[in-house]
Amino acid sequence: MIDMEQTVYDILIVALPGMKWSVGFPQDFRALGDGLGSIKQADNSVRTSTSSGVDRISNVAVQVQTWTSTPERRNELDRAIDAALATLGLPRSTLNHLEEILPGEIPAYRSVLLYSGAYDNVTKQFYIK
């Protein structure tokens, strides 16, 4: 089993160092700065196990959300996140854009990206389901 939250977090804090990243939902929306980001594991189930019951291939999915102060910055982050996670070989399944008002009447532009596929726990490789 792979820890998708930690794996993606480790990649994104290097690729986008100006962002404030959290595993799970951000606890503070008072200042968007260069952007806030959230990483949540959406799936990590057994797809195939060995005869001894060890998880050989896992279905995996991870959701990456960002909040920014402009739609242009949101789109820039979408491209940067997609490029950074392409190194894993895990394909993007969906991309959604939302606009919302955060506490304190702060307008925010949210992006929700979902990456999903399968992970081979022996070869340590991702592939499309």
Sine and cosine of phi, psi and omega as CSV:
sin_phi,cos_phi,sin_psi,cos_psi,sin_omega,cos_omega
0.00,0.00,0.70,-0.72,0.03,-1.00
-0.97,-0.24,0.60,-0.80,0.07,-1.00
-1.00,0.06,1.00,-0.09,-0.08,-1.00
-0.91,0.42,-0.61,0.80,0.00,-1.00
-0.88,0.47,-0.74,0.67,-0.03,-1.00
-0.93,0.38,-0.65,0.76,0.00,-1.00
-0.86,0.51,-0.75,0.66,-0.02,-1.00
-0.94,0.34,-0.64,0.76,0.04,-1.00
-0.84,0.54,-0.73,0.68,-0.01,-1.00
-0.86,0.50,-0.59,0.81,0.02,-1.00
-0.96,0.29,-0.71,0.70,-0.12,-0.99
-0.96,0.27,-0.51,0.86,0.04,-1.00
-0.93,0.36,-0.43,0.90,0.07,-1.00
-0.99,0.14,-0.70,0.72,-0.06,-1.00
-0.94,0.35,-0.55,0.83,-0.06,-1.00
-0.74,-0.67,0.94,0.33,-0.11,-0.99
-0.92,0.38,-0.34,0.94,0.01,-1.00
-0.98,0.21,-0.21,0.98,-0.02,-1.00
-0.99,0.12,0.46,-0.89,0.15,-0.99
-0.98,-0.18,0.95,-0.31,-0.07,-1.00
-0.99,-0.15,0.54,-0.84,0.12,-0.99
-0.64,-0.77,0.52,-0.85,0.14,-0.99
-1.00,0.02,0.90,-0.44,-0.15,-0.99
1.00,-0.09,-0.12,-0.99,-0.09,-1.00
-0.96,0.30,0.70,-0.72,0.03,-1.00
-0.86,0.52,0.60,-0.80,-0.02,-1.00
-1.00,-0.02,-0.25,0.97,-0.09,-1.00
-0.64,-0.77,0.87,-0.48,0.01,-1.00
-0.94,-0.35,0.27,0.96,-0.09,-1.00
-0.92,0.40,-0.48,0.88,0.01,-1.00
-0.66,-0.75,0.87,-0.49,-0.01,-1.00
-0.98,0.19,-0.50,0.87,0.01,-1.00
0.77,0.64,-0.75,-0.66,0.05,-1.00
-0.98,0.21,-0.06,1.00,0.02,-1.00
0.78,-0.63,0.47,-0.88,0.11,-0.99
-0.93,-0.37,0.58,-0.82,0.01,-1.00
-0.71,-0.71,0.55,-0.84,-0.01,-1.00
-0.77,-0.64,0.66,-0.75,0.02,-1.00
-0.81,-0.58,0.83,-0.56,0.01,-1.00
-0.71,-0.70,0.75,-0.67,0.10,-0.99
-0.95,0.32,0.78,-0.63,-0.01,-1.00
-0.96,-0.28,-0.36,0.93,0.04,-1.00
-0.37,-0.93,0.58,-0.81,0.14,-0.99
-0.31,-0.95,0.89,0.46,-0.08,-1.00
-0.98,-0.22,0.34,-0.94,0.00,-1.00
-0.97,0.26,0.81,-0.58,0.10,-1.00
-0.99,-0.16,-0.72,0.69,0.02,-1.00
-0.62,-0.78,0.71,-0.70,0.07,-1.00
-0.88,-0.47,0.34,-0.94,0.03,-1.00
-0.98,0.20,0.14,-0.99,0.01,-1.00
-0.89,0.46,-0.38,0.92,0.04,-1.00
-1.00,-0.01,0.10,1.00,0.08,-1.00
1.00,0.02,0.11,0.99,0.01,-1.00
-0.99,0.16,0.65,-0.76,0.02,-1.00
-0.92,0.40,0.96,-0.29,-0.03,-1.00
-1.00,0.07,-0.78,0.63,0.03,-1.00
-0.81,-0.59,0.74,-0.67,-0.02,-1.00
-0.92,-0.39,0.68,-0.74,0.23,-0.97
-0.97,0.23,0.79,-0.61,-0.04,-1.00
-0.77,-0.63,0.52,-0.85,0.10,-0.99
-0.45,-0.89,0.62,-0.79,0.04,-1.00
-0.67,-0.75,0.68,-0.73,0.02,-1.00
-0.96,-0.27,0.75,-0.66,0.05,-1.00
-0.88,-0.47,0.84,-0.55,0.05,-1.00
-0.89,-0.46,0.59,-0.81,0.10,-0.99
-0.75,-0.66,0.48,-0.88,0.09,-1.00
-0.79,-0.61,0.77,-0.63,0.00,-1.00
-0.68,-0.74,0.17,-0.99,-0.03,-1.00
-1.00,0.00,-0.18,0.98,0.03,-1.00
-0.66,-0.76,0.47,-0.88,0.06,-1.00
-0.92,0.38,-0.48,0.88,0.03,-1.00
-0.91,0.42,-0.67,0.74,0.03,-1.00
-0.92,0.40,-0.63,0.78,0.04,-1.00
-0.85,0.53,-0.73,0.68,-0.02,-1.00
-0.92,0.39,-0.60,0.80,0.07,-1.00
-0.88,0.48,-0.69,0.73,0.02,-1.00
-0.91,0.40,-0.63,0.77,0.05,-1.00
-0.81,0.59,-0.75,0.66,-0.03,-1.00
-0.91,0.41,-0.66,0.75,-0.02,-1.00
-0.92,0.38,-0.66,0.75,0.03,-1.00
-0.90,0.43,-0.71,0.70,-0.01,-1.00
-0.87,0.49,-0.67,0.74,0.02,-1.00
-0.91,0.42,-0.67,0.74,-0.02,-1.00
-0.91,0.41,-0.67,0.75,-0.04,-1.00
-0.99,0.16,-0.23,0.97,0.09,-1.00
-0.89,0.46,-0.42,0.91,0.02,-1.00
-0.89,0.45,-0.41,0.91,0.04,-1.00
-0.97,0.24,-0.48,0.88,-0.12,-0.99
1.00,0.08,0.21,0.98,0.00,-1.00
-1.00,-0.08,0.87,-0.49,-0.08,-1.00
-0.97,0.26,0.51,-0.86,0.09,-1.00
-0.98,0.19,0.77,-0.64,0.00,-1.00
-1.00,-0.02,-0.72,0.69,-0.04,-1.00
-0.59,-0.81,0.31,-0.95,0.10,-0.99
-0.58,-0.82,0.83,-0.56,0.03,-1.00
-0.80,-0.60,0.58,-0.81,0.06,-1.00
-0.90,-0.44,0.67,-0.74,0.02,-1.00
-0.71,-0.71,0.49,-0.87,0.15,-0.99
-0.89,-0.46,0.65,-0.76,-0.02,-1.00
-0.46,-0.89,0.27,-0.96,0.07,-1.00
-0.95,-0.32,0.87,-0.49,0.00,-1.00
-1.00,0.10,0.25,-0.97,0.07,-1.00
-0.79,0.62,0.64,-0.77,-0.05,-1.00
1.00,0.03,0.24,0.97,0.02,-1.00
0.88,0.48,0.56,0.83,0.01,-1.00
-1.00,0.01,0.88,-0.47,0.08,-1.00
-0.95,0.30,0.67,-0.75,-0.03,-1.00
-0.67,-0.74,0.53,-0.85,0.04,-1.00
-0.90,-0.43,0.91,-0.42,-0.09,-1.00
-0.97,-0.26,0.58,-0.81,0.10,-0.99
-0.84,-0.55,0.68,-0.73,0.04,-1.00
-0.83,-0.56,0.92,-0.40,0.00,-1.00
-0.92,-0.39,0.68,-0.73,0.05,-1.00
-0.85,-0.53,0.80,-0.60,0.06,-1.00
-0.91,-0.41,0.76,-0.65,-0.01,-1.00
-0.55,-0.84,0.46,-0.89,0.00,-1.00
0.02,-1.00,-0.54,-0.84,0.02,-1.00
-0.76,-0.65,0.48,-0.88,-0.01,-1.00
-0.80,-0.60,0.80,-0.60,0.04,-1.00
-1.00,0.01,0.93,-0.38,-0.08,-1.00
-0.95,0.32,-0.23,0.97,0.04,-1.00
-1.00,-0.02,-0.77,0.64,-0.03,-1.00
-1.00,0.09,-0.20,0.98,0.00,-1.00
0.89,0.46,0.61,0.79,-0.03,-1.00
-0.86,-0.51,0.57,-0.82,0.13,-0.99
-1.00,-0.09,0.47,-0.88,0.14,-0.99
-0.42,-0.91,0.26,-0.97,-0.01,-1.00
-0.94,0.35,0.64,-0.77,-0.02,-1.00
-0.83,0.56,0.00,0.00,0.00,0.00
